[in-house]
Amino acid sequence: MTPDRRNLLNASALGAAGVLIASRAEAAPLPSALEAAAEHVGDLLRSALATRPDDPSGRVGVAYSGGVDSTVLLALAARSLGPSRVVAVLGVSPSLAADERAGAHDVARAVGIPVVEIATLPPPIATMAL
């Protein structure tokens, strides 16, 4: 991936997440539909955590790639639960380019969430669409 493409992807992910984070921190209102969606996701996360009485940590892991979708979910979780209750879980395999891995860490750091890396294996070639 070229540095320009990586910067563009990081900026896109941070831009989407930044709206959610800044709105909570600065009390700037989100558009009503986005606010309602953010609150709904927060309600779902809090409900899920309430069903885990055997886990006193109250933390949630977000499957995270550093892309826009997972970064928005990461930001929603941080906004709803607080950053100390969220961790980004990044799958790392030989197929993950070093600059994509670094970019994912950069974006999560900007959102204020720690990253935990989990070693994964890519699917066998025979199962991949060619």
C-alpha positions in Angstrom: 0.0 0.0 0.0 1.4 3.4 -0.9 1.9 6.0 1.9 -0.7 8.2 0.2 -3.3 5.5 0.2 -2.5 4.6 3.8 -2.9 8.2 4.9 -6.2 8.5 3.0 -7.6 5.3 4.7 -6.4 6.5 8.1 -7.9 9.9 7.6 -11.2 8.4 6.5 -11.3 6.1 9.6 -10.3 8.9 11.9 -12.8 11.3 10.3 -15.7 9.0 10.9 -14.6 8.1 14.5 -13.7 11.7 15.3 -17.2 12.9 14.7 -18.4 10.4 17.3 -15.7 11.1 19.8 -15.7 14.9 19.5 -19.4 15.1 19.8 -19.4 13.4 23.2 -16.4 15.2 24.5 -17.4 18.7 23.3 -21.1 18.2 23.8 -21.7 19.2 20.1 -24.9 17.5 19.0 -24.8 14.8 16.3 -27.5 14.8 13.7 -30.5 13.2 15.3 -30.4 10.0 13.2 -26.7 9.5 14.0 -27.2 10.3 17.6 -30.1 7.7 17.8 -27.9 5.1 16.1 -25.0 5.8 18.4 -27.3 5.5 21.5 -28.8 2.3 20.1 -25.4 0.7 19.7 -24.5 1.8 23.2 -27.7 0.3 24.6 -26.8 -3.0 22.8 -23.3 -3.0 24.2 -24.5 -2.3 27.8 -27.1 -5.0 27.5 -24.6 -7.5 26.3 -22.2 -6.7 29.2 -25.1 -7.0 31.7 -25.6 -10.6 30.7 -22.0 -11.5 31.7 -22.1 -11.4 35.5 -19.2 -13.8 35.7 -17.0 -11.2 34.0 -16.4 -8.4 36.4 -14.1 -6.5 34.1 -17.0 -5.0 32.1 -14.8 -4.7 29.1 -15.6 -5.4 25.5 -13.3 -6.4 22.6 -14.0 -5.0 19.2 -12.8 -7.1 16.2 -10.7 -4.4 14.5 -8.9 -3.9 11.2 -8.2 -0.2 11.2 -10.7 0.4 8.4 -13.6 2.7 8.6 -16.3 0.2 9.7 -14.4 -1.3 12.6 -13.0 2.1 13.6 -16.5 3.5 13.8 -17.6 0.6 15.9 -14.5 1.1 18.1 -15.4 4.8 18.6 -19.1 3.9 19.3 -18.0 1.5 22.0 -15.6 4.0 23.5 -18.3 6.7 23.4 -20.9 4.4 25.1 -18.8 2.6 27.6 -15.7 4.8 28.1 -12.3 4.1 26.6 -11.1 2.2 29.6 -13.7 -0.5 29.0 -12.8 -1.1 25.3 -10.0 -2.9 23.6 -9.3 -3.3 19.9 -8.5 -6.9 18.8 -6.4 -7.0 15.7 -5.8 -10.3 13.8 -2.2 -10.4 12.6 -1.1 -12.9 9.9 1.5 -13.0 7.2 -1.1 -11.6 4.8 -1.4 -8.3 6.9 1.0 -5.8 5.4 3.3 -4.0 7.8 2.0 -0.6 6.9 -1.7 -1.7 7.3 -0.8 -3.1 10.8 1.0 0.2 11.7 -1.9 2.2 10.4 -4.4 0.2 12.5 -2.3 1.0 15.6 -2.1 4.7 14.6 -5.9 5.0 14.2 -6.6 3.1 17.5 -4.1 5.3 19.3 -5.9 8.4 18.0 -9.2 7.1 19.2 -7.7 6.4 22.6 -8.1 2.6 22.6 -5.4 0.0 23.2 -4.8 -2.7 20.7 -4.3 -6.4 21.4 -2.9 -8.4 18.6 -4.0 -12.0 18.0 -1.9 -14.2 15.7 -4.1 -15.7 12.9 -3.6 -17.8 9.9 -5.0 -16.9 6.4 -7.4 -19.3 4.9 -5.9 -22.0 2.7 -5.6 -20.9 -1.0 -8.1 -23.5 -2.1 -10.9 -21.8 0.0 -10.2 -18.4 -1.3 -12.2 -16.9 -4.2 -9.9 -16.4 -7.2 
